[in-house]
Amino acid sequence: MRLMVSGGGTGGHIYPALALIKQVKQNEPNSQVLYVGTNKGLESKIVPDSGIDFKTIEIQGFKRSLSLENFKTIGLFLSSVVKARKMIKEFKPDVVLGTGGYVSGAVVFAASMMGIPTVIHEQNSVVGVTNKFLSKFVKKIAISFDAAATQFPAKKVVLTGNPRATEVAQITPSGLSQFGLSDEIPTVLIFGGSRGAEKINQVTMDTLGDLFERPYQTLFVTGRVHFDRLTKGMDLSKYQGKVAILPYIANMPEILANIEVIVGRAGATSLAEITSLGIPSILIPSPYVTNDHQTKNAMSLVERDAAEIIKESELTSEVLINKLDTLMLDHDFRNSMAANAKKIGQPQAAEKLYDVLKSVSKQI
């Protein structure tokens, strides 16, 4: 298979693409893959570091208010389509996959106009602007949540799940002793995303004393940009053995199998990871995302008794510790929630998306 992939801006668009590429390479070792992104997005570092051929185009999103910048956006989109067409002619893909972000809009649109089979993957419950635009042109639309189905042309939709779920399910677990914690004591992970979440961080800091007294242990990841400010002047050693406070964990997926409960955001990739492993969660959706899609993502788990939810505006130390105690101190309740999360998981997601690409590519 000659596969062209485009997606960028956030890890939520990039990591599912990388998981899918890994599946393609596993099924067809001689496959050729080209990833098209931007030179400013996270993909410009993550993709080349993964050993995947990478090319860039320049593009930007529309401003929500009236702005002269929107004229520049239109110009960049049109020039990006032209550049994408050139890349497509040179690479000659069997199929083109878009995983979201403005860059995928230009690439997938160009491919569809050239008669190349195209597929988009939507990670969230609420469809992004780019994928909504592309849905009119592509052959198939892969979704991760049932709730997204009604926002697309029904005959094109296939529920595959998020390929990241497959990748995480196959990772060899790593222990918690590397962080000064026990591998035998039930552990909660508090993690507001790679950059951290200010409100989650502050409330957790206010709760450290209570967490230290609990019979379970806590792994608290602040995000690099917050760590120094939060821990300035603190003696972290006094929490040693019960609460580990870290700026970042490079091998995060490897430790998830040793986590009993996760407290964090409700991004699509995070939910794919935790449901594939069957981990109960306390979700605090970000109120700063488009169309409040994280709340809708979270509710897809909450409604199936696979997670608890706390609005960020209602997050306090008391609320957090009460929710944690309810899960961490009640083994049966925690196991029930874990089983429900596992039922939602899509560990075969990458294989399913590969099958969609394969079936579409045969239409050439």
C-alpha positions in Angstrom: 0.0 0.0 0.0 1.1 3.5 -0.8 -0.4 5.6 2.0 -0.5 9.4 2.3 -1.5 10.6 5.7 -2.2 14.2 6.8 -3.2 15.5 10.3 -1.7 18.0 12.6 -1.8 20.7 15.2 -2.5 18.5 18.2 -1.4 15.1 19.5 -5.1 14.0 19.1 -4.7 14.2 15.4 -1.1 12.9 15.2 -1.0 9.8 17.5 -4.0 8.0 16.0 -2.3 8.5 12.6 1.0 7.0 13.8 -0.8 4.1 15.4 -2.5 3.4 12.0 0.8 3.7 10.2 2.3 1.1 12.5 -0.6 -1.2 11.8 -0.2 -0.8 8.0 3.5 -1.5 8.3 2.8 -4.6 10.4 0.3 -5.9 7.8 2.2 -4.9 4.8 5.9 -4.4 5.6 6.7 -3.1 2.1 4.2 -0.3 2.3 5.3 3.3 1.5 4.0 6.1 3.7 4.2 9.8 3.4 3.0 12.1 6.1 2.0 15.7 5.2 1.8 18.3 8.0 3.0 21.8 8.8 6.4 23.0 10.0 4.8 24.7 13.1 2.6 21.9 14.4 3.6 19.2 16.8 3.8 16.8 13.9 6.9 18.5 12.6 8.9 16.9 15.5 6.8 13.8 16.4 6.5 12.4 12.9 10.2 12.6 11.7 11.2 11.3 15.2 9.1 8.2 14.4 11.1 7.6 11.2 8.3 8.4 8.8 8.8 10.4 5.6 7.5 13.9 6.3 6.7 16.9 4.1 5.1 20.3 4.9 2.7 22.8 3.6 1.8 26.2 5.0 -1.7 26.7 6.2 -3.7 28.4 9.0 -7.2 28.4 10.4 -9.9 31.0 10.0 -10.4 33.7 12.7 -13.8 33.6 14.4 -14.1 37.3 14.1 -14.0 39.4 11.0 -10.3 39.8 10.1 -8.1 40.6 7.2 -6.2 37.5 8.2 -9.0 35.4 6.8 -8.1 36.6 3.3 -4.6 35.3 4.0 -6.1 32.0 5.2 -8.1 31.6 1.9 -4.9 32.3 -0.1 -2.9 29.8 1.9 -5.6 27.1 1.5 -5.6 27.5 -2.2 -1.8 27.5 -2.5 -1.7 24.5 -0.2 -4.1 22.6 -2.4 -1.8 23.3 -5.3 1.3 22.1 -3.4 -0.6 19.1 -2.1 -1.6 18.1 -5.7 2.1 18.2 -6.7 3.0 15.9 -3.7 0.2 13.5 -4.7 1.4 13.4 -8.3 4.9 12.6 -7.1 4.0 10.1 -4.4 1.1 8.4 -6.3 -0.8 7.1 -3.2 -3.3 4.3 -3.3 -5.3 6.1 -0.6 -5.1 9.3 1.4 -6.1 9.5 5.1 -6.9 12.7 7.0 -7.0 12.7 10.7 -7.9 16.3 11.4 -6.4 19.7 11.6 -6.4 22.4 8.8 -3.5 20.8 7.0 -5.5 17.6 6.3 -8.2 19.8 4.7 -6.0 20.9 1.9 -4.4 17.5 1.4 -7.6 15.4 1.4 -9.5 17.9 -0.7 -6.7 17.9 -3.3 -6.7 14.1 -3.4 -10.5 13.8 -3.8 -10.4 16.3 -6.6 -7.8 14.2 -8.3 -9.9 11.0 -8.0 -7.6 9.4 -5.3 -9.6 7.3 -2.8 -9.9 9.3 0.5 -10.8 8.5 4.1 -11.1 10.8 7.2 -10.9 9.7 10.8 -12.8 11.7 13.4 -11.6 11.1 17.0 -14.2 13.1 18.9 -17.9 13.0 19.7 -18.3 16.4 18.1 -17.1 16.7 14.5 -14.3 19.2 13.7 -14.7 21.9 11.1 -12.2 20.4 8.7 -13.7 16.9 8.8 -17.2 18.3 8.4 -16.0 20.1 5.2 -14.2 17.0 3.9 -17.2 14.7 4.6 -18.8 15.9 1.3 -15.8 14.6 -0.8 -14.3 11.5 0.9 -15.2 7.9 0.2 -15.4 6.8 3.8 -15.6 8.3 7.3 -14.2 6.4 10.3 -15.4 7.5 13.7 -14.4 6.8 17.3 -17.7 7.6 19.0 -21.2 6.6 18.0 -22.4 10.2 18.7 -20.4 11.4 15.7 -22.4 9.3 13.3 -25.4 11.6 12.9 -23.1 14.5 12.0 -21.9 12.8 8.8 -23.6 11.3 5.7 -24.8 8.0 7.0 -23.8 5.8 4.1 -20.1 6.8 4.4 -19.7 6.2 8.2 -17.8 3.2 9.7 -17.3 2.9 13.5 -13.7 1.8 13.9 -12.6 3.4 17.2 -9.4 5.2 17.7 -6.2 3.4 16.5 -4.3 4.7 19.5 -6.3 2.1 21.5 -4.6 -0.7 19.6 -1.2 0.6 20.2 -1.6 1.1 23.9 -3.2 -2.4 24.3 0.0 -3.9 22.8 2.6 -2.0 24.9 4.7 -3.9 27.4 3.8 -2.5 30.9 6.4 -0.7 33.0 6.4 -0.6 36.8 6.0 2.4 39.2 9.1 1.8 41.3 10.9 4.1 38.9 9.0 7.0 40.5 9.6 5.9 44.1 6.2 4.2 44.4 5.2 0.6 45.1 4.0 -1.7 42.4 1.8 -3.4 45.0 -0.3 -0.5 46.3 -3.4 0.8 44.3 -2.4 3.9 42.5 -4.3 6.9 41.1 -2.8 8.9 38.2 -3.6 12.7 38.1 -2.7 14.1 34.8 -4.0 17.2 33.0 -2.4 16.5 29.6 1.1 17.0 28.3 1.1 20.7 29.0 -0.8 20.2 32.3 -4.0 21.9 33.4 -3.8 24.8 35.8 -7.0 24.2 37.8 -6.4 20.4 38.1 -2.9 21.2 39.3 -3.9 23.7 41.8 -6.6 21.6 43.4 -4.3 18.6 43.5 -1.6 20.7 45.3 -4.3 21.7 47.8 -5.1 18.0 48.3 -1.6 16.7 48.8 -1.9 16.4 52.6 -5.1 14.3 52.3 -3.6 12.2 49.5 -0.6 11.4 51.6 -2.8 10.1 54.4 -4.8 7.7 52.1 -4.1 3.9 51.9 -3.6 4.3 48.2 -0.8 6.2 46.4 -0.8 9.0 43.9 1.2 9.7 40.8 0.7 13.4 40.0 2.1 14.8 36.6 1.9 18.6 36.4 3.1 19.2 32.9 6.5 20.8 32.3 5.3 24.4 32.1 3.8 24.3 35.6 6.2 22.1 37.6 8.8 24.7 38.7 6.2 27.2 39.8 4.1 24.7 41.7 7.0 23.0 43.5 9.1 26.1 44.2 10.3 26.0 47.8 8.6 22.7 48.5 10.2 19.7 50.2 8.9 16.9 47.9 10.7 14.3 50.0 8.1 14.5 52.7 5.6 12.9 50.4 8.1 10.2 49.3 6.6 6.7 49.0 3.0 7.9 48.8 2.8 10.8 46.4 5.2 11.3 43.4 5.1 14.7 41.8 6.6 14.9 38.3 6.7 17.4 35.4 6.4 14.8 32.6 6.5 11.0 31.9 7.9 10.1 28.6 6.7 6.5 28.7 3.2 7.3 29.9 1.4 4.5 28.0 3.7 1.9 29.5 2.6 2.7 33.1 -1.1 2.8 32.5 -1.5 -1.0 33.1 -0.4 -0.4 36.7 -2.9 2.4 37.4 -6.2 1.8 39.1 -7.9 5.2 38.5 -7.1 8.1 36.3 -8.0 11.7 36.9 -7.7 13.9 33.9 -9.1 15.6 30.8 -11.5 13.9 28.3 -9.5 14.2 25.1 -10.3 11.6 22.5 -6.8 10.0 22.6 -6.8 9.7 26.4 -10.2 8.0 26.4 -9.1 5.6 23.7 -6.2 4.6 25.9 -8.0 4.2 29.2 -10.9 2.3 27.7 -8.7 -0.1 25.8 -7.1 -1.0 29.1 -10.3 -0.9 31.1 -9.2 1.9 33.6 -11.9 3.7 35.6 -11.6 7.5 35.4 -12.6 10.8 36.9 -12.9 13.1 34.0 -12.6 16.9 34.2 -13.3 18.1 30.6 -11.5 21.2 29.4 -13.9 24.1 29.1 -11.6 25.8 26.6 -12.1 23.5 23.6 -14.3 24.0 20.6 -18.0 23.1 21.0 -17.3 21.7 24.5 -16.5 18.4 22.8 -14.6 17.0 25.8 -17.8 17.1 27.9 -19.5 15.1 25.2 -16.6 12.7 25.0 -16.7 12.2 28.7 -20.5 11.7 28.8 -20.1 8.8 26.4 -18.3 7.0 29.2 -20.3 8.4 32.1 -23.6 7.3 30.6 -22.3 3.7 30.5 -21.0 3.8 34.1 -17.4 3.7 32.9 -16.3 7.1 34.4 -17.2 9.9 36.8 -17.3 13.5 35.7 -16.5 16.8 37.5 -17.0 20.2 35.8 -13.9 22.3 36.1 -16.0 25.1 37.7 -17.0 22.7 40.4 -13.6 21.1 41.1 -12.4 21.6 44.7 -10.1 19.7 47.0 -13.1 18.3 48.9 -14.9 17.2 45.7 -11.7 15.5 44.3 -10.9 13.6 47.4 -14.5 12.4 47.9 -14.6 11.1 44.3 -11.2 9.4 44.7 -12.2 7.8 48.0 -15.4 6.5 46.4 -13.4 4.6 43.7 -10.1 3.8 45.4 -11.7 2.5 48.7 -14.4 0.5 47.1 -12.8 -2.4 45.3 -16.1 -3.8 43.9 -17.3 -0.5 42.5 -13.9 0.1 40.9 -13.9 -3.3 39.3 -17.4 -2.7 38.0 -16.4 0.6 36.4 -13.2 -1.0 35.0 -15.3 -3.7 33.3 -17.7 -1.1 31.8 -14.7 0.9 30.5 -13.3 -2.3 28.9 -16.5 -2.9 27.1 -16.2 0.5 25.4 -12.6 -0.1 24.5 -11.7 -0.7 20.8 -8.4 -2.6 20.9 -8.9 -3.7 17.3 -9.4 -0.1 16.1 -6.2 0.2 14.1 -7.0 -3.1 12.3 -10.5 -1.9 11.5 -9.2 1.4 10.1 -6.6 -0.5 8.0 -9.5 -2.6 6.6 -11.4 0.6 5.6 -8.3 1.9 3.9 -7.7 -1.4 2.1 -11.3 -1.6 0.9 -11.3 1.9 -0.4 -7.9 1.7 -2.1 -9.2 -1.3 -4.1 -11.7 1.1 -5.8 -8.9 2.7 -7.9 
